[in-house]
Amino acid sequence: MEQNGRGMVFKKGEPNSRRGAKTDIEALLGKTEKASDAVEGIRYVAMRCEARRGREGCEQSRRIATKPTKEEK
């Protein structure tokens, strides 16, 4: 997967990103060799989300990046 000016470019065979930020994060976690790449991708998705909805609306997408504990559920 690569990134260009318009967002993420998924190579043939990779899941596409039309299903929203959650699938972007899942795809990144599954496709990257290094953990730092996945973290960078999560940060990118969170930034993109923040630009769209503002800071408050973005908290939900940030939470997807870390699995919830039993207390949070």
C-alpha positions as semicolon CSV with decimal commas, in nm:
position;residue;x (nm);y (nm);z (nm)
1;M;0,000;0,000;0,000
2;E;0,123;0,348;-0,082
3;Q;0,005;0,697;-0,003
4;N;-0,037;0,976;-0,254
5;G;-0,187;1,327;-0,231
6;R;-0,544;1,193;-0,229
7;G;-0,497;0,926;0,036
8;M;-0,417;0,558;0,033
9;V;-0,355;0,354;-0,278
10;F;-0,417;-0,014;-0,222
11;K;-0,236;-0,257;-0,450
12;K;-0,418;-0,537;-0,627
13;G;-0,537;-0,800;-0,382
14;E;-0,547;-0,570;-0,080
15;P;-0,882;-0,476;0,076
16;N;-0,997;-0,137;-0,046
17;S;-1,046;0,155;0,190
18;R;-1,404;0,248;0,099
19;R;-1,545;0,100;0,420
20;G;-1,406;0,372;0,645
21;A;-1,128;0,436;0,893
22;K;-1,169;0,111;1,086
23;T;-1,088;-0,106;0,784
24;D;-0,796;0,123;0,694
25;I;-0,647;0,055;1,037
26;E;-0,715;-0,320;1,019
27;A;-0,561;-0,337;0,672
28;L;-0,256;-0,145;0,788
29;L;-0,206;-0,369;1,089
30;G;-0,235;-0,677;0,871
31;K;-0,021;-0,557;0,580
32;T;0,277;-0,384;0,738
33;E;0,593;-0,567;0,836
34;K;0,704;-0,316;1,098
35;A;0,485;-0,198;1,384
36;S;0,604;0,162;1,333
37;D;0,451;0,162;0,983
38;A;0,114;0,059;1,126
39;V;0,134;0,331;1,393
40;E;0,218;0,587;1,124
41;G;-0,084;0,471;0,927
42;I;-0,312;0,496;1,232
43;R;-0,184;0,848;1,293
44;Y;-0,259;0,931;0,929
45;V;-0,614;0,795;0,954
46;A;-0,673;0,990;1,277
47;M;-0,546;1,311;1,113
48;R;-0,771;1,257;0,813
49;C;-1,065;1,198;1,046
50;E;-0,988;1,510;1,248
51;A;-0,986;1,721;0,931
52;R;-1,330;1,586;0,842
53;R;-1,515;1,598;1,175
54;G;-1,319;1,825;1,406
55;R;-1,140;1,718;1,722
56;E;-1,440;1,592;1,923
57;G;-1,585;1,378;1,644
58;C;-1,249;1,216;1,598
59;E;-1,212;1,049;1,938
60;Q;-1,412;0,745;1,827
61;S;-1,171;0,666;1,542
62;R;-0,873;0,706;1,770
63;R;-1,024;0,448;2,008
64;I;-1,048;0,190;1,728
65;A;-0,668;0,192;1,700
66;T;-0,632;0,042;2,049
67;K;-0,838;-0,258;2,148
68;P;-1,080;-0,176;2,430
69;T;-1,029;-0,336;2,769
70;K;-1,312;-0,503;2,957
71;E;-1,360;-0,191;3,173
72;E;-1,419;0,028;2,865
73;K;-1,690;-0,204;2,731
